[in-house]
Amino acid sequence: LISHGGAGKTSLAEAMLFDARAISRLGSVEAGTTTLDWDPDEHRRNQSINLAVASLEHDGTRVTIIDTPGYADFQADVVEALAAADAAILVVDASAGVETGTEEVWKLADARGLPRMIFINKMDRENASYDATLDQLKAKFGPKIAPVYLPIGSAETFSGYVDVIEEHATTYEGGSPKEIPIPAELEGIEHSRRDALVEAAAEASDDLMMKYLEGEPFTDEEIEAALHKGTREGSVVPVFVGSATKNIGVRELVQMV
């Protein structure tokens, strides 16, 4: 997990561990009760100053999480973490967008050729803007940025997401997900995002490119397989969205991992 300082990596790790039942309660950075901020100095500062490691199991697969400090003073920990990691999740604060530290840790992951995903976090915060953040990501990191989820609402109205591939929506009530029809106001943008994913899938596979050129529709499974392949090869960077502290969108990120 890499990011500019304060984007919410430790909170995201906490929610990932909680969803996998590796821990029994969801701690918070502010209260000093997260699993990975163990140092008393971290509790006092409300920020990570040490690299921390934990693991979870999802569908029979063991996943090791390396939570890194986000501030430039501790960049050596980020370098060490990336040297050991198979992939990176770049966490971005939806209310702050792409910051200096965001670009720095991206360069470090790029230098090692690591596949990566992006989690746009803190969609429940005041001034959160998914569109502005996504535009910044595309401007900084290029056309490989591929949104696979769209947020439903923002700030105090943020309640869930639209799955661009499977074309359904999920809202959360009391931490529990509930599938609903796609809100009417998001149908148009969902279709355009899916078309973009179809094009990205076609570029990742010769067979799919033939189908695309012949005007044949892709199945959800074909798009997902191409997305996974592109992510592993580094030609696609899927973008997820949610709120770590409200545990929205975290299960879906773990599933992709």
N, C-alpha and C positions, 0 to 999 in steps of 0.2 A: 504494500500500500504506500503510494507516494503522493505528495501534494505540496502546495504552498502551506505555510503554517496556518493552523486554525481551520482547515477545510473540513475536518471531521473524520480523519482516518481511524482514530482510536474508537470513536463512537460507532463507526461502520464495522470495525472488527468485533466490537462488543455485540452488535446486533447479529452478525454472522454466526458467532459462537452460540448466542442465545437461540437462534432459529434451529441450529443443528443439535440443540440440547447438550452442548458441551459445557454450558453453565446454566444454572437454574434461575437466575434473575438478571434483569437488564440493568447494569450499572450506568452511572453517568460521570462524565469528566468533571462537571461542576461540583458534584458531591464527593469526588475523589474515590468512587467505588467501582471504576472499571477494572477489568481483569489485567489489562496490559500496561496501565499506568501504575506501577507498583512502588516507585520511589517516592518517599515523603516530599522531596523537592518538587516532584511532578504534581502532587496533590496541592501543594501550596501555590504553584504557578498556574494550575489548571491547563497544563500543556505537557506534551511528551518531550523529554530530553534524552531518552535512551531508546535504543532499538529493542523491540520486544517480539517474542515468538510464541505462537499458540497453534493448536491444530484442531480440526473438526473432521467429522466423517459425514458424507452426504451420498446417499444411494450407493453405499459400498466403496466409495472413493475417499481416500484420506487426503485432506487439503491442509497444507501448512501455511499459516498467515504470518508474514513479517511486517509488523507495524513500525514505520520509520518516523523519526522526528521531522517536522516540516520546516524548521527554521535553518537558515544558512549556516549558523554556527555549528550545526550538527550534521553537515552534509557528508562527512566521512561515513556516518552510519548508513546513509542512503546508498553510497557507493558499495559498502560491504554487503548490504541487503541485496542489491541488484546482482552482485557477483554470485550469489547463492540461489537466486530465484529463477523460475522457469518462465514467469510472465509478470506483468505489472498492472495494477489497477490504479489509474490516475484519478484522484478524488478532487473535484472542483466545487467550490462554494458558489451556489447559484445567485447569491446576493453580491458576490465580489467579482465573479467571472475569472478570466485567465489573468493570473498575477505573475509577477517576476519569478517567484519560486516554482510556479506551474511550468513555465518554460524551461527553467533550469533542470528540474527533475526529468522532464520529457527528453531533454538532450542526453542526460545520463542513461536513460533507458534506450534511447536511439543508438548510442555509442556501443551498447552491448547487443543490439539487434533483437531486443526482447519484444515478443508479442505483447499487446496491451489492450486494456479496456478502459473506458471512462465512466465514472459514476458522478453525475451531477447531483450534488448533495444539498441539503438545507433548502429544499423547495418550499418548506413551511415557514421560512424566515421572511421578515419584512423586506421589501425591495427585491425579492427573488425574481429573476427573469430567465426563464429557460431559453427563449428565443435569442436574447442578447448573448447569453453564454454560448449557445450553439454557434452563433455567427462568429464569435471570437475564436472558438476552437477551430472552425473551418478556415478562418483567416490566418491563424497561426500555424496550423498543422496540416492543412490541405484537404483535398477531396476524399481522402481515405476515411474521414470521420463519417460514421454511419449510425444515425439515431435509430434504435430499435424500439424505444418506448417514447410516448408523448405524455407529459403531465396533464392531469385533470385539475385545473385550478392552480393557484400559486398563493404564497403567503398563507393567510388564515383560511383560504378556501381550498388549499391543496388537499386532495383526498385520495389520489391514486394515479393510475396511468392507463394509457391505451397501448396494447401490444400491436405493433405495426405489422408483424409477420402473421400472427394468428388472427388478427382483426377482431379483437374483443377488448373490453375494458375491465379493469379491476379497481374497486374502491376498498378502503380499509375502514372498519368500524371497530374501535377498541382493540386494534392490533390484528384483527382477523380479516383476511381478504374475502371479497365477495365479487363474483363475476357479474357484470351488467352489460347492456348494449352500449355501443360507442355513442357518447353524447353527440347530438346533431351538429353542434358547432365545431366538432373536431373531425367529422367525417371527411371533409374535403382535404384537409391537411394530412390525415392518415393515409388517404389514397395516394397522394403525391409522394409521401415518404416511402410507401410500399413500392411504388414504381421505381424510386431511386434504389431501393434494396434489390429489386429484381435486376436492374442494370448492373449493380455491383456483383450479384450472384452470377450473372451471365459472363462477366469478365473473369471470374474465378474458375470457370469450367468450360472446356471446349464443347462438351455435350450440351450444356445449358445455353451456350452461345448459339448453337444451331437451333435449339428450340426458340430462343428469343428472336432470331432473325426470321424464323418461319411463323412467328406470331402465336406460338403455342403458350398457354398459361403454365406457370410454375406451381408446383404444390408447396405447401408450407414446409414440408420435410426437405424439399430440394433447396429452398432458400436458406433454411437453417443449416443444412450440411455445407453449403457454399460459404455461409457466413463463418462457420466454425473453421473451415479450411483457410479462408482469407485471414481470419484472426491469427491463426497459428503461423501463417506465412508472413504476417505483418503488413499485408496489402489492404486490410480492413481494420478499422478501430471502432468496434461497436460502442454506442453510447447508451447508458442506462440512466434512470432518473429516480429520485426518491428522497427520503429523509431518514437518516440513520437513527436519530433520536426517537422518531415516531415509528421506526421499523417498517417503513413503507418502501417497497421495491428491492429490499435486500435479498429475499428468498430467490428472486429471479436472477440476481447477479450471481449468487452462489451456484445456481443451476447452470449458468453459462460457464462458470469456472470448471 
